[in-house]
Amino acid sequence: MARGFEAAGSNGSGAMAGFMGMGAGMNFGGGFMGAASASNLQQMQMQQKLMQMQQEMAKAQQEVEEATFTASVGGGAVSAAANGKKEITALTIKPEAVDPEDVEMLQDLVISAVNEALRQADDAMSSRMNSFTSGLNIPGLGL
């Protein structure tokens, strides 16, 4: 029976040659190593894609932060501008909006204009970030 194993080894070194995959075209380890290499390659490609997406997200975030969002209320009597960092950068009050007898109305107009400008900035940031995360199915993030 030992002779049968010897025949499996193409170099005539005996039963071990055939068993270890050195003869008769047998390669027991090659498939496993190939799968591991493919897995590593896929992991590297995924990491590269994630890094690229992270860079694109950072660029989009910076663009939104540098943008200006303007809101006007009271027929243009009060307007506010905010940047994407949610900082108020300008507030304009027309003289006809200033009534010493009705300060509360002016306060309400200012609050409304500021809140609307901030809402626009927030919506722009959310929209840009959602464009990157939509389609991702990451448990626990609610995406």
C-alpha distance (Angstrom), angle and dihedral (degrees) to the residues before:
residue distance angle dihedral
M1 . . .
A2 3.76 . .
R3 3.76 87.6 .
G4 3.87 90.0 64.9
F5 3.77 90.8 57.2
E6 3.79 91.2 47.0
A7 3.78 89.8 55.3
A8 3.79 89.8 57.5
G9 3.80 91.3 62.3
S10 3.78 110.2 79.6
N11 3.78 93.0 -158.4
G12 3.81 94.1 52.1
S13 3.78 94.6 -120.1
G14 3.77 93.9 131.6
A15 3.75 139.8 -110.0
M16 3.80 95.8 -31.9
A17 3.80 93.3 60.8
G18 3.79 91.6 58.5
F19 3.79 93.4 42.7
M20 3.81 95.1 48.6
G21 3.77 92.2 53.2
M22 3.80 97.2 -107.6
G23 3.76 95.9 119.4
A24 3.79 142.9 40.3
G25 3.80 91.4 26.5
M26 3.82 93.7 -72.0
N27 3.80 114.5 149.0
F28 3.78 111.4 170.8
G29 3.80 97.2 169.8
G30 3.81 101.5 42.3
G31 3.78 97.5 78.3
F32 3.78 93.4 51.0
M33 3.78 94.3 48.0
G34 3.80 90.6 46.7
A35 3.80 90.9 53.7
A36 3.81 91.0 48.3
S37 3.81 91.3 50.5
A38 3.80 91.5 48.6
S39 3.79 89.8 49.5
N40 3.80 91.2 50.9
L41 3.79 90.5 48.1
Q42 3.80 91.6 50.6
Q43 3.80 90.3 48.7
M44 3.80 91.5 50.4
Q45 3.81 91.1 48.1
M46 3.81 90.6 49.7
Q47 3.80 91.1 49.8
Q48 3.82 90.2 50.4
K49 3.80 90.8 50.3
L50 3.81 90.9 49.1
M51 3.79 91.8 49.0
Q52 3.81 90.5 49.4
M53 3.81 90.9 48.6
Q54 3.81 90.1 48.7
Q55 3.81 90.6 52.7
E56 3.81 91.6 47.9
M57 3.80 90.5 48.9
A58 3.80 91.6 50.7
K59 3.82 90.1 50.4
A60 3.82 91.8 48.6
Q61 3.80 90.9 47.9
Q62 3.79 91.0 51.4
E63 3.81 91.0 49.2
V64 3.80 91.7 52.5
E65 3.82 91.7 45.4
E66 3.81 89.9 54.3
A67 3.82 94.0 47.3
T68 3.79 122.8 97.1
F69 3.79 123.1 -131.9
T70 3.78 118.8 -163.1
A71 3.78 130.8 -166.5
S72 3.76 128.7 -175.7
V73 3.81 127.2 -165.7
G74 3.77 138.0 176.8
G75 3.78 93.6 41.3
G76 3.80 90.6 -54.7
A77 3.79 94.4 -47.2
V78 3.82 91.2 124.0
S79 3.76 128.3 24.2
A80 3.78 132.0 176.1
A81 3.77 132.0 -166.9
A82 3.78 126.5 -157.9
N83 3.77 134.1 178.6
G84 3.79 126.2 -132.7
K85 3.80 89.8 -93.8
K86 3.81 85.7 66.5
E87 3.78 93.2 -112.2
I88 3.80 118.6 141.7
T89 3.80 105.9 -122.1
A90 3.80 100.5 175.4
L91 3.79 140.3 13.8
T92 3.78 121.4 -171.7
I93 3.79 124.4 -170.5
K94 3.77 119.1 -177.6
P95 3.81 113.9 -136.8
E96 3.80 92.5 -119.3
A97 3.82 88.7 61.5
V98 3.79 90.9 62.5
D99 3.79 110.2 90.2
P100 3.80 114.5 164.2
E101 3.80 88.1 -156.6
D102 3.85 92.6 56.5
V103 3.79 109.1 37.4
E104 3.80 91.3 148.3
M105 3.81 91.7 64.3
L106 3.81 90.6 53.6
Q107 3.80 90.6 48.3
D108 3.79 90.6 51.2
L109 3.80 91.3 49.3
V110 3.81 91.7 50.6
I111 3.81 92.1 48.4
S112 3.81 91.4 48.0
A113 3.80 93.8 49.1
V114 3.81 93.1 46.7
N115 3.81 93.4 46.6
E116 3.80 92.1 49.2
A117 3.81 93.2 49.8
L118 3.82 90.3 48.9
R119 3.81 91.0 47.5
Q120 3.81 90.2 52.9
A121 3.81 90.7 51.0
D122 3.80 91.3 48.5
D123 3.80 92.8 47.6
A124 3.81 91.5 49.9
M125 3.80 92.3 51.3
S126 3.81 92.9 46.2
S127 3.77 92.0 48.3
R128 3.81 93.4 50.6
M129 3.80 93.9 46.9
N130 3.81 92.9 45.2
S131 3.79 89.3 54.9
F132 3.81 87.4 64.6
T133 3.78 98.9 42.0
S134 3.80 100.0 40.7
G135 3.76 109.7 109.4
L136 3.78 93.6 25.8
N137 3.76 112.1 118.0
I138 3.79 103.0 -157.4
P139 3.80 112.4 160.9
G140 3.77 115.2 -124.5
L141 3.80 96.0 19.2
G142 3.78 96.6 82.6
L143 3.80 92.2 -134.4
